[in-house]
């Protein structure tokens, strides 16, 4: 994480994401990439969840994604 006036230390931050829309989950991740080190996505709240979406999250964000069921 880049250090700035809001995050003056080397502490790693994780944003929990609980949303019912796949689009909103992705939007929230993309809007916060520079502010958080990790994203904890609660996939059991996502409507119309499919394996391809979860795999795309894992492939696209690699070590930054934590998937919670």
C-alpha positions as CSV (number, residue, x, y, z in Angstrom):
1,X,0.0,0.0,0.0
2,X,1.2,3.4,-0.8
3,X,1.8,5.6,2.2
4,X,-0.2,8.8,2.3
5,X,-1.7,11.2,4.9
6,X,-4.6,8.7,5.4
7,X,-2.5,5.6,5.8
8,X,0.8,6.8,7.4
9,X,2.0,3.3,8.3
10,X,2.8,-0.1,6.8
11,X,-0.3,-1.7,8.2
12,X,-2.1,-3.9,5.7
13,X,-5.8,-3.0,5.3
14,X,-8.6,-5.2,4.1
15,X,-12.0,-4.0,2.8
16,X,-14.9,-6.4,3.5
17,X,-17.4,-6.4,0.6
18,X,-20.9,-7.6,1.2
19,X,-23.1,-6.9,-1.8
20,X,-25.8,-8.6,-3.7
21,X,-24.6,-7.6,-7.2
22,X,-21.6,-8.9,-9.0
23,X,-21.2,-5.6,-10.8
24,X,-21.2,-3.7,-7.5
25,X,-18.6,-6.0,-6.0
26,X,-16.3,-5.4,-8.9
27,X,-17.0,-1.7,-8.9
28,X,-16.1,-1.5,-5.2
29,X,-12.9,-3.3,-5.7
30,X,-11.8,-1.2,-8.6
31,X,-12.6,2.1,-6.8
32,X,-10.5,1.1,-3.8
33,X,-7.5,-0.6,-5.3
34,X,-5.1,2.1,-4.3
35,X,-6.4,2.3,-0.7
36,X,-6.6,-1.3,0.4
37,X,-4.2,-4.2,0.3
38,X,-6.9,-6.9,0.4
39,X,-10.5,-7.4,-0.4
40,X,-12.7,-9.8,1.5
41,X,-15.6,-10.7,-0.8
42,X,-18.6,-12.4,0.9
43,X,-19.8,-14.4,-2.1
44,X,-22.8,-16.0,-0.3
45,X,-24.6,-12.6,-0.5
46,X,-24.2,-12.3,-4.3
47,X,-27.3,-13.0,-6.3
48,X,-26.9,-15.2,-9.4
49,X,-23.4,-16.2,-8.3
50,X,-21.5,-18.5,-10.7
51,X,-18.2,-20.2,-10.6
52,X,-16.9,-18.1,-13.5
53,X,-17.3,-14.8,-11.5
54,X,-15.4,-16.2,-8.5
55,X,-12.7,-17.5,-10.8
56,X,-12.4,-14.1,-12.6
57,X,-12.0,-12.4,-9.2
58,X,-9.3,-14.8,-8.2
59,X,-7.5,-14.6,-11.6
60,X,-7.8,-10.8,-11.8
61,X,-6.8,-9.8,-8.3
62,X,-4.6,-12.8,-7.3
63,X,-3.2,-12.4,-3.8
64,X,-5.5,-9.4,-3.0
65,X,-8.7,-11.4,-2.9
66,X,-10.1,-13.3,0.1
67,X,-13.2,-15.2,-0.8
68,X,-15.6,-15.9,2.1
69,X,-18.6,-18.3,1.8
